[in-house]
Amino acid sequence: MKPLKLFLATLLVILFSCNDTIHAQTRKELELKRKKLKLEIVKVNKLLFTEQKKEKSALEALNDLGQKIEARTAYLSSIRKEATSLSTEIENNEAEIAKLNQALTILKKDYADMIFKSYKSKSKQSQLLFFMSSESFRQAYKRLQYMKQYTSFRKKQGEEIAVQTTFVQNLNDSLLLQKQVKDTLIKVETEEKLKIEADKKNKQKLVSQIKRNERKYIREIKSKQREELEIATQIDKIIKDAITKSNTVKGVKKASGFALTPEAKLLAKKFESNRGKLPWPVSSGLVVRKFGSQAHPTLRGITITSSGLHIATDKGAMAKSVFNGKVLAIQVLTGGKKAVLIQHGNYITTYNNLETLLVRKGDVVTTGQFLGKIFTNKITQKTTLIFVLHKETKRQNPAYWLLKR
């Protein structure tokens, strides 16, 4: 019975190893997150720090550097979490290997004892004599069955030892690979720490430079904020006028929102059901300013307000409609830049900072359709789309609506 008990015990060990499989799945998720964050750093460097983008104000350079530090810090955090998870996995596997080796030793000893007893038994009395000395045909049949079962049992024990040996060897190989991965992560972690420290030193230099000319940079921020507020106010007026017009056409006294046709209501419902799943308005992009009001990271008492998401993208990139709809209006901005407003029932998406257009007012557009080429700043060489989302006249946070990348 010893081998049977041992087999059951070993089976339990293997079953317990399912916990490690679940743990490994969690680590796989951490690994995927780490790779995603690494790509984010590549994107930051590509869109904000290429060689052609040298002519930046200290304020702009500080914002870009802050973005890079934030991305690197998140990447470093993911490395640490994965390394910790990997350490736990290695400890669990080492303990499991020790248990399996112990079980395998006992299994081999039992098998050796069985072979030795079988040999001694054969030396005293052959199987043929054991069979021929039967007192009846029934007894002979039972003895024959016993010998077959005994032979089969020996064969199964040998096979079990082979299986367990392979299992332990595979686990050892897996453990070696895990240790190599952990060593690599530790090396990458050290490198990232040094890069973050270097970025922080550069950031401190820029902060000092900005502090020396604080009034100049405050004026610069306020000027840009006024420009963005003016554009946002114009967009709000366009939407309010459209609401008023829709109510007038339908002859319905309703001041709070669009008077929608059944088809428009269905479109709005479909748009709403895609919250968190809408495609991005650019093929590749990086959010460089979030929606809403936020304190300036360096200048005390200064608040930056954004009507939508500022998304940095590749030079020459095209803005894309995030959903089916109709071009409500084209807004011409300062410097010849343009904004396209698309209506999706009672939802409006705005694609601001376009250089050229591929659509006109009244055009029906589909999800992913190109709307126009995004403007590239001639000095900084940055290509930035400002993506705004309204429900009626109320601004929404586009980050909650777009698909998580």
Number of C-alpha atoms within 10 A of each C-alpha: 6 10 17 11 10 16 18 12 15 18 12 11 16 14 11 12 15 11 13 17 12 11 16 15 12 14 19 14 13 19 17 13 17 21 14 14 20 18 14 20 19 15 20 25 16 13 22 27 17 12 9 11 15 13 13 13 13 18 20 15 19 21 18 20 21 17 20 22 21 14 21 22 16 17 22 23 14 21 24 16 15 22 23 14 18 20 15 14 20 20 12 15 19 15 12 19 19 12 16 21 15 12 20 21 13 15 22 16 13 16 17 13 12 14 13 12 12 14 11 11 12 13 10 8 10 11 14 10 9 14 16 13 10 14 9 10 10 10 13 16 13 14 17 16 12 12 15 12 12 13 13 12 12 16 11 12 20 15 12 17 17 12 12 18 15 12 15 18 13 12 17 15 11 14 19 13 13 18 14 12 14 20 13 12 18 15 11 13 19 11 12 17 14 11 14 18 12 12 17 15 12 14 20 12 14 20 18 13 13 20 14 11 11 16 12 11 18 15 11 13 17 14 12 12 16 12 14 15 15 13 19 18 13 14 22 17 13 18 26 18 12 18 21 19 14 18 19 13 9 12 10 11 10 14 11 12 17 23 24 17 12 10 10 17 16 14 21 22 15 15 21 18 12 15 14 14 15 21 19 23 26 22 13 14 21 19 17 17 18 18 20 15 11 13 12 14 13 16 16 9 7 14 16 17 18 19 23 26 22 21 20 25 27 20 16 13 21 25 28 21 26 24 23 19 25 19 21 22 20 21 19 15 16 9 7 12 16 21 26 26 24 28 27 25 26 22 23 24 26 25 25 27 26 25 17 16 18 11 16 14 14 14 13 14 20 14 14 17 17 19 23 23 21 29 23 21 11 10 11 15 19 20 23 26 29 22 24 23 23 21 19 20 20 11 19 20 17 22 19 12 20 17 14 11 7
